[in-house]
Amino acid sequence: MSKLIGNRIPVRGKSGCEFYTLLRSAPRSAHELTAIDLFCGAGGLTLGLMNAGFDVRLGSDSSEACGATHSQNFPPVPFHLGDIRTLSPQTLLKKTGLRAGELDVLAGGPPCQGFSIIGERNLSDPRNALFRAYLEIARTTRPKAIVMENVTGLATMRRGAVLRDIAVAFEKIGYTVSCAELLAAQYGVPQMRWRLIFIGWRNDGHGHLKHCGFPQPTHGDGNIGDLLPNRTITQAESAQFLTTFDAISDLPKLGIGQQSHVYAGKPTTPYQTAMRSGLRQELYNHYAPNISDLNVQRIAALRPGQDWRDLPHDLLTAGLRRALRKDHTRRYRRMTWDGVPRSIITKFRDPKSGEYSHPDQDRTISIREAARIQSFPDWFEFCGSNSDQYEQVGNAVPPLLGRAVGHALRAALIGGDHSTLPPRSRYRIPSLEATLFPDAADEVLA
């Protein structure tokens, strides 16, 4: 496998493991900036912002397991457990020691499933209540910038009408918003994971920063918007991204349902060295999901890169026996060492969910392997049941992506970089003024 590692980390202007190292606390600087992370989950965005130099004053989530993980990894950062609709803006400011208008960045990923309903859009869907609550907190606390992340499916829904609703909702509270689809692999994350990032700037004093805060890619030759979800990505376009081998090849072998607490060897790539920084032999969360004997047989019958279409007929499920061969092409697919891992989801423990079977061990990837693919450093310990940990890892913002966004926000806030989104990204997702969507529905999110 030596041909896969070598010295091929294509970081623009950087080299070695330094780029990938994530510290436990924010580096101090002359410009201390503050942030709050709502819907923080395990804390991937919190960790990224901290490593971009932000003083994260508060994390909040409704999951007790996320609260335990937060306390384990960010002990100095207060955590609010509960629905943000129970967190008044006044209480939030008191907890953070800030006054209205002082907060630099309010970040979070409120669910917008109500926007994602197939067919008729339902603006009164109760699932939009958390989005409304998030904007109400923003309206009262008046941060300089609002960062919101969500699924990329919002970008094209109803020919832009959903984006228009979100944009108008931001405008109503005094913010101008832009958005872009960011691919995690372009920022050093060994994963083909896209997220839709909204950045809103407060109009009174920061409106000139419109389009700012979106980081230019550090890996590969593409720009923002060059590689899009649900489009074919060629081998040449992904050749410089980190691979499965770069990410997890040093982790100990496991059997089904087994866990290892110590490393078995030394790191072999710069990324692995960075992920193991600060540790000796201790290893957390390296647990291989307990799957059925039948699924073990299915994985064992496949070579790297093969999927359900390569299984013997007697190992196919009833549904797959009826399926067209062009459908479900990643079900039961086995990962390859030289491929770029697919987006980690909460069901990565189940081989039928996608490309989550280990390249040469007859099992699905461990919690730690999934966390590595998400760019969580090995010192970051996930708490709760195994199911809780699958959810936390699968739902997280990759910390390295969060750090990239944090650096771009920081550059804009301190006046060092007012760069804008590249033209192609503006073509794919315009700046969201309602006038750019003349065909959108007249109704907007009230």
C-alpha positions in Angstrom: 0.0 0.0 0.0 3.0 2.3 0.1 2.1 3.8 -3.3 -1.0 5.3 -1.7 0.8 7.3 1.0 4.1 8.6 0.0 4.2 12.4 0.4 1.0 13.3 -1.5 -1.0 15.5 0.9 -2.1 18.3 -1.5 -2.6 21.1 1.0 -2.3 24.5 -0.6 0.6 26.3 1.2 0.9 23.8 4.0 2.5 20.4 4.4 2.7 17.5 6.9 0.3 16.8 9.7 0.1 20.4 11.1 -2.9 21.2 8.9 -5.0 18.4 10.3 -4.2 18.7 14.0 -7.2 19.8 16.1 -6.4 21.1 19.6 -8.5 20.8 22.7 -8.8 24.6 23.2 -8.8 27.7 21.1 -5.5 29.3 20.3 -5.3 32.8 21.9 -4.9 35.8 19.7 -5.1 39.6 19.8 -8.6 39.5 18.3 -10.8 37.4 20.6 -14.0 36.5 18.8 -17.0 34.9 20.4 -19.4 32.2 19.2 -22.4 30.2 20.3 -23.2 26.7 18.9 -26.9 25.7 19.0 -28.0 22.3 17.9 -24.4 21.4 18.5 -24.7 17.6 18.6 -21.4 16.0 19.5 -19.6 19.3 18.9 -17.9 19.0 15.5 -18.6 22.7 14.7 -17.7 23.7 18.2 -14.3 22.1 17.9 -13.8 23.6 14.4 -14.6 27.1 15.6 -12.4 26.8 18.7 -9.5 25.8 16.5 -10.2 28.8 14.3 -9.6 31.0 17.3 -13.2 31.5 18.6 -14.1 31.6 22.2 -17.2 29.4 22.2 -19.3 30.6 25.1 -22.1 28.0 25.0 -23.3 24.8 23.3 -26.9 23.5 23.3 -28.6 20.4 22.3 -31.7 18.4 23.3 -29.7 15.1 23.6 -28.4 13.9 27.0 -25.8 11.8 25.3 -24.6 14.9 23.3 -24.4 16.7 26.6 -22.2 14.0 28.1 -19.9 14.1 25.1 -19.8 17.9 25.3 -18.9 17.9 28.9 -16.2 15.2 28.3 -14.5 17.1 25.5 -15.2 20.8 26.3 -15.3 21.0 30.1 -14.9 24.8 30.3 -17.8 25.5 27.8 -21.3 25.7 29.4 -23.9 23.4 27.9 -27.6 23.9 27.8 -29.6 20.6 27.7 -33.0 21.0 26.1 -35.1 22.4 23.3 -33.9 25.9 22.4 -37.5 27.0 22.5 -37.0 26.8 26.3 -33.9 28.9 26.2 -34.8 32.6 26.2 -32.4 35.0 24.5 -32.0 36.8 27.8 -31.0 33.7 29.6 -28.6 32.8 26.8 -26.9 36.2 27.0 -26.6 35.9 30.8 -25.0 32.4 30.5 -22.5 33.7 28.0 -21.7 37.1 29.7 -22.5 39.0 26.6 -24.8 41.9 25.8 -27.1 42.1 22.7 -25.0 43.0 19.7 -21.6 41.8 21.2 -21.7 38.2 20.0 -19.6 37.6 16.8 -21.1 34.4 15.5 -24.3 32.5 16.2 -24.0 29.0 14.7 -26.3 26.1 14.4 -28.1 23.6 12.2 -31.8 23.9 13.0 -33.8 21.1 11.2 -35.7 22.3 8.2 -37.5 19.1 7.4 -40.7 21.1 6.9 -39.1 22.6 3.8 -38.2 19.2 2.5 -41.6 17.6 2.1 -42.2 16.1 -1.4 -45.0 17.8 -3.2 -46.8 20.7 -1.6 -44.7 22.8 0.7 -46.1 23.2 4.2 -44.9 26.5 5.8 -46.8 25.8 9.0 -45.1 22.4 9.5 -44.3 22.2 13.2 -40.8 21.0 12.3 -40.1 24.6 11.2 -40.6 25.8 14.7 -37.0 25.2 15.6 -35.8 27.3 12.7 -38.1 30.1 13.8 -36.8 29.8 17.4 -33.2 29.9 16.1 -34.0 33.2 14.2 -35.8 34.6 17.2 -32.6 34.1 19.3 -30.7 35.8 16.5 -33.1 38.7 16.3 -32.7 39.3 20.1 -29.0 38.6 20.6 -28.0 40.5 17.4 -24.8 38.6 16.5 -22.6 40.1 13.8 -22.9 36.9 11.8 -25.3 33.9 11.7 -24.1 30.6 10.4 -26.6 27.9 9.6 -25.8 24.5 8.0 -28.3 22.1 6.5 -28.8 19.4 3.8 -27.9 20.3 0.2 -31.4 19.3 -1.0 -32.7 22.7 0.0 -30.6 24.3 -2.8 -32.8 23.2 -5.7 -36.2 22.6 -4.0 -39.1 24.2 -5.8 -36.8 26.1 -8.1 -35.4 28.2 -5.3 -38.6 29.0 -3.5 -37.4 27.4 -0.3 -34.2 29.3 -0.3 -36.2 32.5 -1.0 -38.3 31.8 2.1 -35.2 31.3 4.3 -33.6 34.5 2.8 -36.7 36.6 3.5 -36.8 35.2 7.0 -33.2 36.4 7.5 -34.0 39.8 5.9 -37.0 40.3 8.3 -34.6 40.2 11.3 -32.1 42.5 9.7 -29.6 40.1 8.0 -28.4 39.6 4.4 -27.7 36.0 3.7 -25.8 34.0 1.1 -25.1 30.3 0.9 -22.9 27.7 -0.8 -22.6 24.0 -1.0 -19.2 23.1 0.6 -17.6 19.7 0.0 -15.7 18.5 3.1 -13.1 16.6 1.0 -11.9 20.0 -0.4 -11.0 21.1 3.2 -8.9 18.0 4.3 -11.7 15.8 5.4 -11.4 12.2 4.0 -15.0 12.1 2.9 -17.3 13.1 0.0 -19.7 15.0 2.2 -21.6 18.1 1.1 -23.3 20.6 3.4 -25.3 23.7 2.6 -23.9 26.6 4.6 -25.8 29.8 5.1 -24.0 32.9 6.3 -26.0 36.0 7.3 -24.4 39.3 8.1 -26.1 42.0 10.2 -27.1 44.8 8.0 -26.2 47.6 10.4 -22.5 47.7 10.1 -21.7 44.4 8.5 -23.8 44.3 5.4 -20.7 45.0 3.3 -19.5 41.5 4.2 -22.1 39.9 2.0 -20.8 36.7 0.3 -17.9 36.6 2.8 -17.1 33.8 5.2 -17.0 31.0 2.7 -13.5 29.3 2.8 -11.6 28.7 -0.4 -10.7 25.0 -0.8 -7.4 23.8 0.4 -7.3 20.4 -1.2 -7.5 19.6 -4.9 -7.7 22.0 -7.8 -11.4 22.8 -7.7 -13.2 25.8 -6.4 -16.4 26.2 -4.4 -19.3 24.8 -6.6 -17.0 23.0 -9.1 -18.0 19.6 -7.6 -21.7 19.2 -6.8 -23.7 16.5 -5.1 -25.6 14.0 -7.3 -23.1 14.6 -10.1 -20.4 12.3 -11.3 -17.0 13.1 -9.8 -14.2 11.8 -11.9 -11.2 10.0 -10.6 -9.0 13.0 -11.7 -11.2 15.4 -9.8 -10.9 13.4 -6.6 -7.3 12.2 -7.1 -5.9 14.7 -4.5 -8.5 14.0 -1.8 -7.6 12.0 1.3 -8.4 8.3 1.0 -9.7 5.5 3.2 -6.1 4.4 3.6 -5.0 7.9 4.6 -7.7 8.0 7.2 -8.0 4.6 9.0 -5.4 2.1 7.9 -3.5 2.3 11.2 -6.4 1.3 13.4 -6.3 -2.2 15.0 -8.2 -5.1 13.5 -11.5 -6.0 15.0 -14.0 -8.8 14.9 -17.8 -8.4 14.9 -18.9 -6.7 18.2 -15.3 -6.3 19.4 -13.6 -3.2 20.8 -9.9 -2.3 21.0 -8.6 0.2 23.6 -5.0 0.5 22.4 -3.2 1.1 19.1 -1.6 -1.8 17.4 1.1 0.1 15.4 2.4 3.5 14.4 0.6 6.1 12.2 1.6 5.8 8.5 0.2 9.0 7.0 0.3 12.7 8.1 -3.5 12.6 8.7 -3.2 9.7 11.1 -0.3 11.4 12.9 -2.5 14.4 13.4 -5.5 12.4 14.6 -3.4 10.6 17.2 -1.7 13.8 18.5 -1.5 14.0 22.3 -2.2 10.3 22.8 0.1 7.4 23.6 -1.6 4.0 23.5 -5.1 4.8 24.6 -7.8 4.4 21.9 -11.5 5.4 22.4 -14.7 4.2 20.6 -13.0 1.7 18.4 -16.0 -0.6 18.5 -17.1 -2.7 15.5 -20.9 -2.9 15.2 -22.5 -6.3 16.0 -24.2 -7.4 12.8 -25.9 -10.6 11.7 -24.2 -13.7 10.5 -25.9 -13.2 7.2 -24.5 -9.7 6.8 -21.1 -11.0 7.6 -21.4 -13.6 4.8 -22.5 -10.9 2.4 -19.5 -8.7 3.3 -17.1 -11.7 3.0 -18.5 -12.5 -0.5 -17.5 -9.1 -1.8 -14.1 -7.7 -2.9 -13.3 -4.0 -2.4 -15.5 -1.8 -4.7 -18.1 -4.5 -5.2 -21.8 -4.1 -4.1 -25.0 -6.0 -3.9 -25.0 -6.7 -7.6 -21.9 -8.9 -7.1 -23.5 -11.0 -4.4 -24.5 -14.7 -5.0 -28.3 -14.9 -5.5 -28.8 -16.8 -2.3 -27.4 -13.9 -0.3 -29.6 -11.3 -1.8 -32.6 -9.9 0.2 -36.0 -10.4 -1.3 -36.2 -6.7 -2.2 -32.8 -6.8 -4.0 -33.8 -9.8 -6.0 -36.6 -7.7 -7.5 -34.4 -4.5 -7.9 -33.1 -3.2 -11.1 -29.3 -3.4 -11.4 -29.0 0.3 -11.9 -30.7 1.0 -8.5 -29.2 1.1 -5.0 -25.7 0.9 -6.4 -24.0 1.6 -3.1 -25.9 -0.9 -1.0 -23.6 -3.4 0.6 -20.7 -1.8 -1.2 -17.3 -2.6 0.2 -14.9 0.4 0.7 -11.6 0.5 -1.2 -8.3 1.6 0.3 -7.6 4.1 -2.5 -11.1 5.5 -2.7 -12.5 8.6 -0.9 -15.0 7.5 1.7 -18.7 8.4 1.2 -20.7 10.6 3.5 -21.0 9.1 7.0 -24.6 8.7 8.0 -26.1 7.5 11.4 -26.7 4.0 10.0 -23.1 3.4 9.0 -23.2 0.2 11.1 -25.6 -1.4 8.6 -23.9 -2.7 5.4 -27.1 -2.2 3.3 -27.1 1.5 4.1 -24.2 2.2 1.8 -20.5 2.0 1.4 -19.5 1.3 5.0 -18.0 -2.2 4.9 -14.3 -2.3 5.8 -11.9 -2.8 2.8 -10.4 -6.1 4.1 -12.1 -7.0 7.4 -15.5 -8.7 7.2 -17.4 -6.1 9.2 -18.7 -2.5 8.9 -16.5 0.3 10.1 -16.1 1.0 13.8 -17.3 4.2 15.6 -13.7 5.5 15.7 -13.2 4.8 12.0 -16.3 6.7 11.2 -15.1 9.5 13.5 -11.8 9.6 11.7 -13.6 9.9 8.4 -15.5 12.8 9.9 -12.1 14.3 11.0 -12.7 14.0 14.7 -9.3 13.6 16.5 -8.8 10.4 18.4 -8.7 12.2 21.8 -12.3 13.2 21.2 -14.3 10.7 23.2 -18.0 10.0 22.3 -20.3 9.2 25.2 -23.6 7.3 25.6 -24.8 4.0 24.2 -23.4 2.6 21.0 -26.6 3.8 19.3 -26.1 7.3 20.7 -22.6 7.3 19.3 -23.7 6.2 15.8 -26.1 9.1 15.9 -23.5 11.7 17.1 -20.9 10.7 14.6 -23.3 10.5 11.6 -25.0 13.8 12.4 -21.8 15.8 13.1 -20.3 18.7 11.1 -16.8 17.6 10.3 -14.5 19.6 12.6 -12.0 20.4 9.8 -14.8 21.8 7.7 -16.0 23.8 10.7 -12.5 25.1 11.2 -12.2 26.2 7.6 -15.5 28.2 7.9 -14.3 29.6 11.2 -11.1 30.9 9.7 -13.0 32.6 6.8 -15.4 34.2 9.2 -12.5 35.4 11.4 -10.8 36.9 8.4 -13.9 38.8 7.5 -14.7 40.0 11.0 -11.2 41.4 11.7 -11.1 43.0 8.3 -8.3 40.9 6.7 -10.3 39.2 3.9 -13.4 40.4 2.1 -13.2 37.8 -0.7 -16.5 36.7 -2.2 -17.9 33.5 -3.4 -16.6 32.4 -6.8 -18.8 33.0 -9.8 -19.8 29.4 -10.4 -21.1 29.1 -6.8 -23.2 32.3 -7.3 -24.5 30.7 -10.6 -25.5 27.5 -8.8 -27.0 29.2 -5.7 -27.6 33.0 -6.2 -27.3 35.4 -3.4 -30.9 34.7 -2.3 -32.5 38.1 -2.9 -36.1 37.5 -3.6 -35.8 39.3 -6.9 -33.6 36.5 -8.2 -36.5 34.0 -7.8 -39.3 35.6 -9.8 -41.0 32.2 -10.3 -41.0 31.4 -6.6 -44.2 31.2 -4.6 -45.5 34.6 -3.3 -45.9 33.3 0.3 -42.9 33.5 2.5 -42.0 32.3 5.9 -43.7 34.6 8.3 
